[in-house]
Amino acid sequence: MQSKTVLGHLVHRIGVHQQENLATEALGFILANSLAASRRIHKICLPDRFFLSGDLRFETQRGGLEDCIPDMKCYDAQGRLRVTVENKFWAELTKNQPVTYLREFQDECPPLCCL
């Protein structure tokens, strides 16, 4: 089946691993540019008691401890890591997921990790 959009066409021409990265980048862009989408991710991923207020900053594909690279990290207004998102479509968990990811959180911030 041929796609009728440029993005749909490109997705089918790159490898599976790159499709996950493309999906991650798209999600990061949407969350960084849409307050409604950012609020919706709270509702989907976070229990009510962990609601994050203020400006949130989303980063994609940034390295962390032990050379692990979570798909997306969310930082609060104080610059503290609050949420780690690991998009899983086809791949299995690696040795860093989620244990190494959880060690990146500061002690005063409860870890919130969405896989």
N, C-alpha and C positions, 0 to 999 in steps of 0.2 A: 504494500500500500504506500503510495506516495503522499508525502506531507504537502500541505498547501501553505505552510509558513516557513520562513527562513530558519527559525530556531528548530522547528520540528525536523527539517531536512538535515541540519547539522548534527543533531543528537544521534540520528541513525548512522552517521558516517564516522563517528568516533567510537573508541573502545568503551567497554562497560565501565571501567574504572573512571574514565573521563566523564562519563554520563553522571556518575555520582558527584564528581567535583562541580560539574555544570549546575546540577540541581542545588548543591550547597551554595554556590555563588549567587544563584537566582534568589534563594531564600534569604541570604544575607542582605542582598540589595533591597528586597521587598521590606524586610524588617527595619532596615536602617532608614528607609524613606517613607514608611507608612505607620503613623501612630496607631491606626486601627489594627493593622496586622501585628504590631508589637504587643498591643493589649490582648489580642486574640491568642498569641503564643503563651501569654500568662495563663489564660483560661485552660488551654490544652495541656500544658506541661507542669504548671505549678499549682500545688495545693493553695487554697485561699490564705492560709497563715503565712505563706512565703511571698505574698504580693510585693513586687518591687516597684517603688514609686520613683519619680524623677526621670532624668535623662538616662537612657540605656545606650550603650555602645556595643555594637556587634562586630566581631572580627571573624574572618573565615581563613581556614588553612594556615594558622599561625602555630609555629612550633612551641613546645613546652618542655616539661621535664623528660629526661631520658630520650630526647629526640622524638617524642610522640607528637603527632599533629592531629588534634581534634578537628572535626569539620567546622565547628563554630563555637565561639566563646562569647558570652554576654557579660559585660561589666556594668556595675552600677555607677551612679554619679560621682562616687568617691574613688572610682577606678578599681574597685575590688571585683574579682572574678565571682560571678554569682551563678551562672548556668553554663554547662558544657553540653553541646549537642553533637551527637555522633549519628549521622544519617546512615542507616543500614538498609540497603536495597538487596544486594546480592552477596556481599562479603560477610565473613564470619568475624567475631570479635578477635582482636589480636591480643598479644600478651600485655599490652599497655591499657587495654580497655576492660573495665573502667578503673582499675586500681590506681594506675599512675595518674589518670585524670583526676581522681578524687584527692590525691596528695597535693595538687596545685591550689586547692582552696585554702584560704586563710582560716585560722582557728575560729575567729569570731563570726565567720560566715558559714551557715550550714550549707553543705554541698548539695547542689541540685544538678543531677546529671541525667540527661535524656538520651537514651540510646534508641 
